[in-house]
């Protein structure tokens, strides 16, 4: 059975395909994986992790065929919608963080004002002491 792999860019590399399909965890593992596993690119054995895969190419390994294809207009629209939702969410998070920071600043100012008021009251409530106040 063939799995369709839709790409947004003109091409992806073989290592990117392996990462996208969760066959390897990082690009650094691609070289070792390709040295141990047999991978067919359009029917011919391939072991270069940087091999460019274009729409229309097919890659076979571990009993699965991957067909590289362009994203459809619907997939592009869905991706754009996801990005817009994420952007709105990020903007909301930023605004909430700004409000929290402003509230903390106002609280700190209020605390300082109360402390200053208490200090002023203490100094005005003190009775003079010392030889000058004995008269």
C-alpha positions in Angstrom: 0.0 0.0 0.0 1.3 3.5 -0.8 1.2 6.4 1.6 0.8 9.9 0.2 3.3 12.5 1.6 2.1 16.0 0.7 4.9 18.7 0.7 4.6 22.5 0.8 8.0 23.1 -0.7 9.5 22.3 -4.1 11.3 19.2 -2.6 12.2 17.5 0.6 15.3 15.4 1.4 15.2 11.7 2.2 16.2 12.5 5.8 13.2 14.9 6.1 10.9 12.1 4.8 12.3 9.7 7.5 11.7 12.3 10.2 8.2 13.2 8.9 7.2 9.6 9.0 8.6 9.1 12.5 11.1 6.5 11.3 14.0 8.3 12.9 14.0 10.9 15.6 16.6 13.3 14.3 18.4 14.1 11.1 21.6 12.8 12.6 20.2 9.3 12.7 19.5 9.3 9.0 23.0 8.3 7.9 23.1 5.3 10.2 19.6 4.3 9.3 20.3 4.4 5.6 23.6 2.4 6.1 21.6 -0.4 7.7 18.3 -0.4 5.8 17.6 -0.9 2.1 15.7 2.1 0.7 14.5 2.3 -2.9 14.1 5.6 -4.7 12.1 5.3 -7.8 13.1 1.6 -7.9 16.8 2.1 -7.4 18.7 1.7 -4.1 19.5 5.0 -2.4 21.6 5.7 0.7 22.1 9.5 0.5 20.2 11.3 3.3 20.3 14.5 1.3 18.7 13.0 -1.8 16.1 15.5 -3.0 12.6 14.1 -3.3 10.2 15.9 -5.7 6.5 15.5 -6.3 6.0 12.3 -8.3 8.9 10.5 -6.7 8.3 7.3 -4.8 10.4 5.8 -1.9 10.1 2.2 -0.8 11.4 0.9 2.5 10.3 -1.5 5.3 7.5 -2.8 3.1 5.8 0.6 2.6 5.8 2.9 -0.5 5.7 6.6 0.0 4.5 8.8 -2.8 5.8 12.4 -2.7 3.0 14.8 -3.8 2.2 18.6 -3.8 -0.2 19.9 -1.2 -3.7 20.3 -2.6 -5.5 23.6 -2.5 -7.7 22.3 0.3 -4.6 21.2 2.3 -3.0 24.6 1.8 -6.2 26.3 3.0 -6.4 24.1 6.1 -2.7 24.8 6.9 -3.4 28.6 6.5 -6.4 28.3 8.8 -4.3 26.4 11.4 -1.6 29.1 11.2 -4.2 31.9 11.6 -5.6 30.2 14.7 -2.2 29.8 16.2 -1.4 33.4 15.5 -4.6 34.6 17.2 -3.9 32.3 20.1 -0.3 33.6 20.4 -1.6 37.2 20.3 -4.1 36.5 23.0 -1.4 34.9 25.2 0.9 37.9 24.6 -2.0 40.3 25.6 -2.8 38.3 28.7 0.9 38.3 29.7 1.0 42.0 29.2 -2.1 42.5 31.4 -0.6 40.3 34.1 2.7 42.2 34.0 0.8 45.6 34.2 -1.2 44.3 37.2 2.0 43.2 39.0 3.5 46.6 38.3 0.4 48.4 39.7 0.5 46.1 42.8 4.1 46.9 43.4 3.4 50.6 43.1 0.5 50.3 45.6 2.7 48.4 48.0 5.4 51.1 47.8 2.8 53.9 48.3 1.4 52.2 51.4 4.9 51.6 52.8 5.7 55.3 52.2 2.5 56.4 53.9 3.1 54.2 56.9 6.7 55.6 57.2 5.4 59.2 57.0 2.8 58.5 59.7 5.4 56.9 61.9 7.7 59.9 61.6 4.8 62.4 62.3 3.6 60.4 65.4 7.1 60.3 67.0 7.5 62.6 70.0 10.6 64.6 70.2 13.3 63.2 72.4 16.5 64.4 73.7 17.7 67.6 75.6 16.0 70.0 73.2 12.6 68.6 74.0 12.9 69.0 77.8 11.6 72.5 77.8 
